């Protein structure tokens, strides 16, 4: 199963972002982009990839270690602000607030995987973001979309948990262009709550 650790924005924050994205989807050429599914909007802390449950299932140990990382992190505040682009192909909403706490939580989520025996590959610099759309062909100017989001200031919310999430590409036919379905495997409270 494909797993990642992430922070899920509350429904009110996702709805607010959704209204801004509705306006982006009305811009010329928007149909050429692959827009992310709104029910799955999240901030990825660590992507674990395909996790094999045989011969020994690492998921219970991953959850245990992820819970420890969550308990070491007090709740903190985030907000979505503006937008940016990765590599000219990926449009994302930017994150403001206590991004230092978010980065430390990301480090903890990656260490949890290593401790559970999951290979994590090379460590990349953490850049908090929420993916909105991808340019399928790689030749689309995303600048007007970033400009249109420049004034977006989403409401602040308190991050109180980290989620271990299963992603399934089979719902959209699998392969390139498939829209993932997400299922929360475990929700782990920050700061020792719950």
FIVO-355219 format. One record per residue: x negated, y, z of N, C-alpha, C in turn; residue in one letter. Coordinates in steps of 0.001 Angstrom, whole numbers, plus 500000, padded with zeros to 6 digits. Example, Ala and Ser with C-alpha at 12.3 -4.5 7.8 and 13.67 -1.06 7.14 Angstrom:
2
      n_u      n_v      n_w     ca_u     ca_v     ca_w      c_u      c_v      c_w   code
   486810   494310   507800   487700   495500   507800   486800   496700   507800      A
   487150   497750   507080   486330   498940   507140   487100   500030   507870      S
END
This chain:
194
      n_u      n_v      n_w     ca_u     ca_v     ca_w      c_u      c_v      c_w   code
   499164   498822   500000   500000   500000   500000   499120   501240   500000      X
   499573   502295   499312   498832   503559   499244   499234   504426   500431      X
   498221   504897   501182   498489   505663   502386   497704   506971   502396      X
   498268   507957   503081   497543   509186   503387   498039   509735   504708      X
   497219   510568   505333   497632   511299   506532   497930   512719   506091      X
   499007   513277   506627   499371   514621   506214   500212   515351   507231      X
   500407   516623   506946   501318   517474   507709   502490   517775   506792      X
   503688   517535   507290   504904   517766   506512   505551   519070   506968      X
   505757   520011   506049   506430   521248   506463   507881   520950   506841      X
   508420   521684   507806   509822   521458   508179   510760   521811   507023      X
   511978   521262   507047   512925   521501   505949   513159   522982   505638      X
   513208   523831   506649   513452   525258   506392   512297   525880   505608      X
   511069   525473   505896   509895   525992   505186   509881   525456   503755      X
   510198   524169   503602   510256   523576   502258   511350   524247   501424      X
   512490   524564   502042   513581   525218   501308   513173   526616   500855      X
   512471   527326   501721   511989   528668   501387   511008   528600   500210      X
   510078   527654   500266   509138   527468   499168   509886   527040   497909      X
   510886   526202   498065   511677   525749   496923   512326   526897   496170      X
   512809   527904   496883   513407   529061   496220   512369   529810   495393      X
   511149   529906   495912   510076   530567   495156   509691   529747   493931      X
   509643   528431   494083   509290   527553   492960   510390   527561   491905      X
   511649   527706   492311   512743   527819   491331   512460   528960   490359      X
   511937   530070   490874   511618   531211   490015   510439   530894   489094      X
   509472   530126   489592   508341   529729   488750   508811   528838   487601      X
   509746   527952   487905   510231   527009   486891   511022   527710   485796      X
   511393   528983   486025   512081   529774   485006   511110   530535   484099      X
   509814   530522   484427   508826   531232   483613   508619   530517   482278      X
   508229   531252   481233   507982   530622   479930   506928   529521   480039      X
   507216   528378   479444   506283   527262   479403   506313   526351   480612      X
   507154   526647   481597   507171   525856   482830   507483   524386   482584      X
   508239   524100   481537   508592   522700   481261   507375   521878   480824      X
   506283   522539   480468   505059   521824   480079   504289   521328   481304      X
   504676   521792   482492   503997   521390   483718   504702   520205   484365      X
   503945   519403   485087   504521   518310   485881   504659   518836   487305      X
   505895   519090   487720   506181   519654   489037   506260   518541   490070      X
   505719   518801   491266   505760   517790   492325   507176   517663   492868      X
   507491   516485   493371   508811   516231   493951   508939   516911   495305      X
   509945   517710   495462   510119   518490   496687   510289   517643   497940      X
   510964   516499   497877   511061   515707   499117   509697   515237   499630      X
   508694   515220   498771   507382   514740   499176   506370   515832   499451      X
   506786   517093   499514   505829   518169   499746   505095   517942   501074      X
   503778   518085   501032   502960   517840   502218   501596   518501   502067      X
   500903   518610   503177   499508   519040   503210   498691   517786   503503      X
   497895   517339   502560   497109   516124   502757   495928   516404   503675      X
   495794   515575   504707   494649   515642   505607   493567   514661   505184      X
   493983   513460   504811   493045   512418   504379   493804   511455   503479      X
   493232   511163   502317   493834   510195   501408   493094   508880   501580      X
   493843   507830   501946   493239   506529   502232   493277   505586   501036      X
   494078   505915   500049   494165   505070   498862   494891   503766   499132      X
   494574   502784   498330   495216   501468   498452   494640   500742   499660      X
   495481   500439   500638   495052   499773   501863   495572   498341   501834      X
   494655   497412   501772   495027   495990   501758   495331   495525   503174      X
   496406   494740   503296   496823   494254   504605   496391   492817   504853      X
   495603   492279   503952   495074   490922   504115   493591   490946   503807      X
   492758   490187   504413   493077   489149   505388   493455   489710   506764      X
   492984   490915   507118   493354   491521   508403   493969   492888   508116      X
   495094   493175   508747   495805   494438   508523   495150   495568   509321      X
   494557   496562   508646   493920   497669   509365   494898   498758   509812      X
   496161   498678   509391   497105   499770   509651   497348   499987   511143      X
   497570   498946   511965   497764   499233   513401   496581   499961   514034      X
   495352   499578   513667   494172   500262   514211   494075   501684   513664      X
   494432   501872   512416   494445   503220   511836   495428   504102   512592      X
   496615   503586   512860   497622   504354   513602   497110   504687   515000      X
   496498   503721   515660   495972   503953   517014   494930   505074   516998      X
   494005   505010   516055   492945   506010   515976   493476   507372   515517      X
   494443   507361   514617   495057   508613   514173   495819   509271   515325      X
   496464   508449   516156   497163   508977   517336   496178   509630   518297      X
   494997   509046   518460   493966   509643   519326   493528   511000   518770      X
   493298   511059   517460   492913   512332   516834   494015   513369   517013      X
   495261   512955   516884   496389   513882   517053   496456   514394   518484      X
   496269   513505   519461   496345   513927   520863   495238   514919   521229      X
   494112   514854   520539   493009   515788   520811   493258   517169   520202      X
   494304   517297   519409   494597   518558   518716   495860   519179   519287      X
   495755   520348   519920   496973   521003   520390   497816   521482   519200      X
   499133   521619   519384   499960   522176   518317   499413   523539   517868      X
   499601   523843   516598   499086   525090   516031   500057   525592   514974      X
   499844   526833   514538   500776   527500   513636   500194   527610   512232      X
   501034   527333   511229   500684   527495   509821   501791   528258   509110      X
   501478   528721   507910   502454   529330   507006   501945   529143   505586      X
   502849   529140   504641   502480   529078   503220   502459   530499   502684      X
   501371   530837   501976   501175   532200   501492   500540   532165   500111      X
   501202   532719   499115   500609   532841   497793   500340   531504   497134      X
   499426   531506   496161   499128   530299   495394   497717   530367   494847      X
   497261   529250   494343   495949   529165   493732   495923   528040   492717      X
   494747   527838   492123   494583   526836   491066   493289   526068   491320      X
   493336   524761   491132   492140   523922   491136   491815   523546   489705      X
   490591   523808   489285   490107   523347   487993   490938   523751   486798      X
   491733   524787   486922   492572   525230   485816   493732   524307   485502      X
   493920   523260   486314   494952   522263   486014   496006   522084   487085      X
   495692   522430   488322   496584   522133   489438   496978   523422   490151      X
   498287   523682   490221   498848   524854   490897   499270   524443   492296      X
   498895   525250   493296   499220   524908   494669   499594   526146   495470      X
   500358   525917   496548   500679   526975   497505   499550   527015   498532      X
   499118   528218   498863   498027   528393   499818   498565   528299   501245      X
   497649   528054   502164   498003   527867   503568   497298   528928   504399      X
   498051   529554   505304   497511   530553   506232   497817   530096   507647      X
   497226   530786   508605   497421   530434   510003   496167   529783   510547      X
   496324   528857   511458   495184   528215   512100   494648   527088   511218      X
   494032   527484   510105   493492   526481   509170   492266   525784   509750      X
   491633   526389   510756   490530   525720   511442   491021   524483   512173      X
   492153   524602   512867   492738   523439   513553   493158   522380   512528      X
   493688   522828   511398   494088   521902   510344   492863   521153   509807      X
   491749   521861   509624   490516   521223   509135   489988   520218   510152      X
   490051   520557   511439   489598   519618   512474   490497   518379   512496      X
   491792   518576   512289   492708   517442   512233   492397   516567   511020      X
   492038   517199   509908   491623   516452   508715   490379   515611   509008      X
   489401   516220   509676   488197   515473   510057   488566   514272   510927      X
   489456   514485   511886   489894   513399   512767   490610   512295   512008      X
   491410   512676   511005   492131   511680   510192   491157   510856   509357      X
   490087   511488   508882   489089   510748   508122   488277   509830   509028      X
   487922   510321   510214   487198   509482   511176   488063   508304   511619      X
   489357   508517   511760   490260   507420   512140   490192   506298   511110      X
   490143   506666   509857   490060   505658   508795   488746   504893   508862      X
   487657   505627   509015   486352   504956   509101   486322   503999   510285      X
   486857   504456   511432   486891   503618   512625   487748   502373   512462      X
   488760   502476   511596   489638   501330   511323   489077   500442   510211      X
   487898   500816   509686   487257   499995   508663   487667   500306   507240      X
   488297   501461   507013   488688   501837   505653   487571   502648   505003      X
   487191   502315   503779   486161   503108   503104   486727   504472   502703      X
   485969   505528   502991   486461   506871   502692   485688   507564   501574      X
   484620   506962   501090   483853   507608   500029   483165   508852   500542      X
   482745   509702   499611   482020   510906   500008   482982   511949   500556      X
   482498   512704   501519   483302   513726   502170   483308   514990   501307      X
   484503   515456   500949   484632   516715   500206   485090   517804   501151      X
   484690   519034   500839   485117   520170   501650   486640   520250   501648      X
   487215   520369   502823   488662   520423   502980   489179   521786   502539      X
   490158   521789   501648   490814   523017   501201   492315   522835   501405      X
   492876   523413   502479   494306   523206   502726   495158   523787   501606      X
   496126   523002   501152   497014   523433   500072   498215   522499   500007      X
   499242   522947   499322   500416   522135   499047   500588   522141   497525      X
   500401   520983   496904   500464   520887   495436   501865   521174   494929      X
   501938   522010   493872   503218   522386   493277   503402   521817   491875      X
   502361   521898   491046   502495   521471   489647   501120   521160   489076      X
   501133   520384   488011   499897   520019   487316   500094   520238   485825      X
   499046   520743   485203   499041   520926   483756   498683   519583   483126      X
   499615   519003   482418   499398   517675   481825   498309   517677   480766      X
   498262   518728   479952   497328   518758   478823   495987   519393   479183      X
   495966   520223   480195   494721   520860   480595   494397   522133   479839      X
   495360   522673   479104   495084   523882   478325   496109   524989   478590      X
   496786   524925   479714   497853   525852   480045   497306   526940   480970      X
   497692   528193   480760   497262   529304   481611   498158   529375   482840      X
   497629   528985   483980   498393   529008   485228   498355   530370   485922      X
   497594   531312   485359   497469   532645   485944   498791   533337   486227      X
   499752   533333   485276   501029   533995   485555   501798   533374   486734      X
   501591   532087   486980   502260   531416   488098   501632   531843   489426      X
   500302   531963   489432   499609   532452   490624   500041   533892   490890      X
   500107   534714   489837   500535   536107   489986   501958   536190   490539      X
   502843   535321   490042   504239   535336   490484   504371   534941   491958      X
   503420   534156   492456   503460   533715   493860   502670   534646   494784      X
   502013   535668   494227   501127   536519   495027   501836   537137   496224      X
   503083   537500   496078   503819   538122   497169   504541   537152   498072      X
   504419   535853   497817   505143   534870   498634   504554   534795   500037      X
   505394   534988   501013   505004   534901   502421   506026   534037   503132      X
   505707   532754   503290   506625   531836   503952   506620   532024   505459      X
   507667   531553   506090   507788   531645   507548   506738   530765   508220      X
   506283   531223   509386   505357   530405   510180   506112   529240   510804      X
   505385   528151   511005   505944   527038   511751   504861   526430   512629      X
   505302   525790   513706   504359   525117   514593   504200   523675   514159      X
   502971   523301   513874   502659   521921   513526   502592   521146   514828      X
   503443   520148   514954   503516   519365   516185   503188   517905   516002      X
   502967   517483   514732   502646   516071   514505   501896   515893   513198      X
   501228   514767   513113   500594   514326   511879   501343   513058   511447      X
   501524   512901   510157   502258   511741   509644   501321   510837   508862      X
   501470   509540   509079   500853   508542   508207   501927   508193   507198      X
   501631   508412   505912   502652   508327   504872   502252   507283   503823      X
   503230   506497   503410   503056   505550   502314   503587   506199   501048      X
   502794   506174   499976   503265   506706   498693   503461   505544   497734      X
   504562   505605   497012   504925   504541   496074   505192   505167   494710      X
   504388   504804   493732   504560   505332   492376   505529   504509   491542      X
   505970   503378   492052   506818   502494   491237   508200   503080   490971      X
   508649   504027   491804   509978   504603   491619   510117   505403   490347      X
   509009   505940   489842   509077   506733   488630   508552   505985   487421      X
   508518   504673   487500   508026   503885   486387   506533   503615   486471      X
   505874   504159   487511   504446   503937   487685   503637   504681   486636      X
   502341   504671   486800   501446   505244   485808   501486   506761   485742      X
   500888   507289   484700   500788   508737   484519   502185   509332   484395      X
   502408   510404   485119   503702   511076   485050   504732   510539   486029      X
   504390   509466   486747   505341   508912   487716   505486   509879   488888      X
   506664   509979   489422   506904   510805   490593   506893   509889   491812      X
   506004   510178   492737   505841   509340   493921   507034   509483   494856      X
   507317   508376   495533   508268   508386   496643   507446   508213   497911      X
   507852   508886   498977   507091   508876   500210   507917   508323   501354      X
   507233   507569   502231   507869   507010   503416   506926   507223   504591      X
   507422   507843   505658   506610   508050   506850   506497   506719   507585      X
   505263   506241   507718   504986   504986   508422   504897   505250   509922      X
   504285   506373   510301   504161   506750   511710   504071   508265   511815      X
   504759   508832   512798   504670   510259   513101   504037   510366   514481      X
   502882   511030   514550   502061   511032   515756   501957   512446   516314      X
   502413   512599   517559   502507   513922   518175   501132   514504   518473      X
   501003   515813   518254   499789   516525   518608   499780   516830   520100      X
   498593   516971   520660   498425   517431   522027   498957   516515   523096      X
   499126   515253   522808   499545   514284   523820   501030   514237   524042      X
   501822   515013   523302   503268   514942   523461   503844   513697   522839      X
   504942   513205   523356   505659   512070   522762   504999   510750   522879      X
END
